[in-house]
Amino acid sequence: MANTQLKPHAILFPLPYQGHINPFVNLAIKLASKGFTITFVHFEFVHRMLSESQHTNTNNEIDFFSEARNSGLDIRYTTIDDGFPLEFNRLNNFDEFWTSLLQDFPARVDEFIGKILQSEQSMVSFLIADTFFSWSPKIAKKYNIVNVSFFTQPALVYSIGYHLDILRENGHYPLKENVVEEINYIPGVKSINTKELMHYLKEGEVETLKHIVSKRAFQEGKNADFVLDNTVQELESETLDYLNKKQPIYAIGPISNFLTKIIVTKSFWSESDCTKWLESKPLNSVLYVSFGSLAQTNKHVIQEIAHGLLLSQVNFIWVVRENIVKSNGINILPDGFKDEIGDKGLIIPWCDQTLVLSNPAVGGFLTHCGWNSTIESILCSTPMICYPIEFDQPTNKKLVVEDWKIGTNLHDGDLIHRDEVAEKIRNLMTGTGSLGFKQEIEKLKNVLHKAIEKDGSSEKNFDKFVEDLKAKIYA
Ligand code: UDP
């Protein structure tokens, strides 16, 4: 039995992507404010990207958590080497990177954790790793420490991943091209169309690393002692209730940038400040367009969206990330586009999204439906036009469009066209089409805010998690 006088110590391992790092940092702050000691682990290349986004020298002395520590939180910060040179392009070489993360990286983590445990014997340590790190149960078992899996996406996605065997029995996994059917046999999920399943479950994807990594993650996730989910009980109650019968899962969301006041550098890229420009625009008149940090599309899509924006005549901010298209990244916008938009639009490489969304001038969000973006949009009552590209995005879109009715789909099928883009934008921004969305999203926003109040469901779930965790680590 561990001595209950010893402080609990969480070793946090986020996936090295923006949409995972953001909730992990906010979780670190939340746990530390409950009296936990935290060791937060970034990949070395992430450390370098964060340093560069701040225009600081890349040296290992920079500590992104110094402000958190100054405010009394016990958060230590360290980095781990993934074995690739810092300048190696991990997004464009996704398969090579992930092959190594599956095969070689676990041994590095093993040694790394062994060293931390050796030097922190005055505390009771446990692991909180991203669910997509399938190495965690094995390593936790080896060192006899508790293994918490943090799932940064909705419970619906976790549930589909949890039930791959049932999907397989019913012929829906791997998912054949052109099969469009309703699925109503997943426990805790009333109904979902095959079109809305995660992209990596498609038959054509089974050889890809995206598929292999996800499948392994859902298999190994079942071995976690506890699962934390960045969702809210009231939003996905049936799904969570069913999962809870199988495994202790705690809805503790929204764990969002929006709600954490302590400054920790998280952005991979420098943020353009849009505040002045937004202040010059009328209330609810600006459409914010962003496809997150990872999704890649093609030049055709970018060009149709550009023309659609022009045709719609609405004000807009568009985040055109440097790697938004897979190839031919230069000159992806139509010729003369920037001149034509004049003061109606801002094209930027990156921004503080929560700052933009929460500006009263912003009235709509054309989004890829990343889960953080979806939550942030709800927290700002901003209705959405959904253009899911890959991963969990089609599944998140189902929640937004079908279940919660707080947004619309940009397009069904393959090729989008500028006229449709313009029509959807006009409907959302100037038509009456968005009135229903606004009412519904306002209700959801209140649910989210209530969840994190003192007696809210997420706060209670978090306290219950801490209680259950302590019972286990001190057992
Ligand atoms: N984000 C940002 N600035 C941008 C675009 C995105 O700060 O210009 C943040 C956004 O607030 C969100 C995260 O990046 O927290 C993206 O996560 P999400 O789950 O929405 O999508 P992903 O990048 O994982 O596809």
Boltz pocket constraint, residues with backbone or C-beta under 6 A from the ligand:
constraints:
  - pocket:
      binder: B
      contacts: [[A, 17], [A, 18], [A, 19], [A, 20], [A, 22], [A, 257], [A, 267], [A, 290], [A, 291], [A, 292], [A, 293], [A, 294], [A, 295], [A, 319], [A, 349], [A, 350], [A, 351], [A, 352], [A, 353], [A, 354], [A, 369], [A, 370], [A, 371], [A, 372], [A, 373], [A, 374], [A, 376]]
      max_distance: 6.0
